[in-house]
Amino acid sequence: MVTIRGLGMLDQMTLYPVADDVLFAPGGRVVIRTYGVASVAESADGRPRSVAYRTWVTGVMDQPRYWHWGHFEDARRGHRKVLEWLTGRGPQPQPVAAG
């Protein structure tokens, strides 16, 4: 878990690492990072804060690509599917809807 303090509307957020991988391709290095992100501040009604899961891929073409996942297990499986897609072993994954 990593806490980041910022100066914008989100004064603090917490990152929950799920998976990190690096691939080396003829065009350079490709980084695949999956993590959860949540506000550090407790919610006003006492409910647990929600965590949003994302997979970011940088180093592919000119722009980063990203996916949103609904839950930790979706993010874990999604990360693996992104790796399979990037290595030619599977189709491009579709994000799992938050539920």
Secondary structure, DSSP 8 states (H G I E B T S, - for coil): -EEEE-SSS-SEEEEEEEEEEEEEETTEEEEEEEEEEEESS--TTS-----EEEEEEESSTTS-EEEEESSHHHHHHHHHHHHHHHTTSS---------
